[in-house]
């Protein structure tokens, strides 16, 4: 568990004067825009799905890539930035041609 004053605990809230410069991991997942979206829109998956996102849903899972410049037309593949602290496991994986998978 992180300390209460660590950046990950403060993301999405007003921060205290004691907040310092930091870095956090944000989980990303490739998704498809199920409707025209804008960068930073809060989105949810279609019922029973895990690839297509919509602004109106039952359970928001994160935001559309806030760094995309301009509107995101329906059908566009973009990254979904999952809500910080919402993932239940984190594993870093890498590949290199000199090593077997």
C-alpha positions as CSV (number, residue, x, y, z in Angstrom):
1,X,0.0,0.0,0.0
2,X,1.3,3.4,-0.9
3,X,1.7,6.3,1.6
4,X,-1.2,8.7,1.7
5,X,0.9,11.6,0.3
6,X,2.2,9.6,-2.7
7,X,1.3,10.9,-6.2
8,X,-0.8,7.9,-7.2
9,X,-3.1,8.5,-4.2
10,X,-3.4,12.2,-5.2
11,X,-4.2,11.8,-8.9
12,X,-7.7,12.9,-9.6
13,X,-8.0,15.1,-6.5
14,X,-6.8,18.6,-5.4
15,X,-3.2,18.2,-4.1
16,X,-1.8,19.6,-0.8
17,X,1.0,22.1,-0.6
18,X,3.3,19.2,0.4
19,X,2.9,17.4,-3.0
20,X,6.1,17.0,-4.8
21,X,7.1,16.2,-8.4
22,X,6.7,12.4,-9.0
23,X,5.9,9.8,-11.7
24,X,3.3,7.1,-11.7
25,X,2.5,4.1,-13.8
26,X,-0.8,4.3,-15.7
27,X,-2.2,1.1,-17.2
28,X,-3.1,1.4,-20.9
29,X,-5.3,-0.8,-23.0
30,X,-6.0,-0.5,-26.8
31,X,-9.8,0.1,-27.4
32,X,-12.1,1.1,-30.2
33,X,-14.3,4.2,-30.0
34,X,-17.9,3.1,-30.1
35,X,-19.0,6.6,-30.8
36,X,-17.4,10.0,-31.6
37,X,-15.2,10.8,-28.6
38,X,-12.9,13.5,-27.3
39,X,-9.5,13.2,-25.7
40,X,-10.0,12.8,-21.9
41,X,-13.6,11.5,-22.1
42,X,-14.6,9.2,-19.3
43,X,-15.7,5.9,-20.9
44,X,-17.1,2.5,-20.2
45,X,-17.2,-0.8,-22.1
46,X,-20.3,-1.9,-24.0
47,X,-22.2,-4.5,-22.0
48,X,-20.2,-7.7,-21.9
49,X,-17.4,-6.3,-23.9
50,X,-13.8,-5.3,-23.4
51,X,-12.8,-3.6,-26.6
52,X,-15.3,-0.9,-27.5
53,X,-15.9,2.1,-25.3
54,X,-18.7,4.6,-24.9
55,X,-19.2,7.8,-22.9
56,X,-22.4,6.5,-21.4
57,X,-22.1,3.3,-19.5
58,X,-22.7,1.5,-16.3
59,X,-19.2,1.6,-15.0
60,X,-16.5,4.0,-16.1
61,X,-13.1,2.3,-16.4
62,X,-10.9,5.2,-17.5
63,X,-10.4,8.0,-19.9
64,X,-9.7,8.1,-23.6
65,X,-6.0,9.1,-24.4
66,X,-5.9,12.7,-23.3
67,X,-2.9,13.4,-25.5
68,X,-4.7,12.8,-28.8
69,X,-5.1,16.1,-30.7
70,X,-8.6,16.7,-31.9
71,X,-11.8,14.6,-32.0
72,X,-11.7,10.8,-32.1
73,X,-14.1,9.5,-34.7
74,X,-16.2,6.4,-34.1
75,X,-14.2,3.3,-35.0
76,X,-10.8,4.8,-34.2
77,X,-8.4,2.7,-32.1
78,X,-6.9,4.6,-29.2
79,X,-5.4,3.9,-25.8
80,X,-7.7,3.8,-22.8
81,X,-5.9,5.2,-19.7
82,X,-7.3,3.0,-16.9
83,X,-8.3,4.7,-13.6
84,X,-5.2,4.9,-11.4
85,X,-5.4,2.4,-8.6
86,X,-8.0,0.2,-10.3
87,X,-5.8,-2.6,-11.6
88,X,-5.3,-5.6,-9.5
89,X,-2.0,-6.8,-10.8
90,X,0.9,-5.3,-12.6
91,X,3.5,-7.2,-14.6
92,X,6.1,-5.6,-16.8
93,X,6.9,-7.8,-19.8
94,X,9.4,-7.2,-22.6
95,X,10.6,-9.0,-25.6
96,X,14.0,-9.1,-27.4
97,X,15.0,-11.1,-30.4
98,X,17.9,-12.7,-28.5
99,X,15.6,-14.2,-25.8
100,X,12.8,-16.7,-26.3
101,X,9.3,-15.6,-25.3
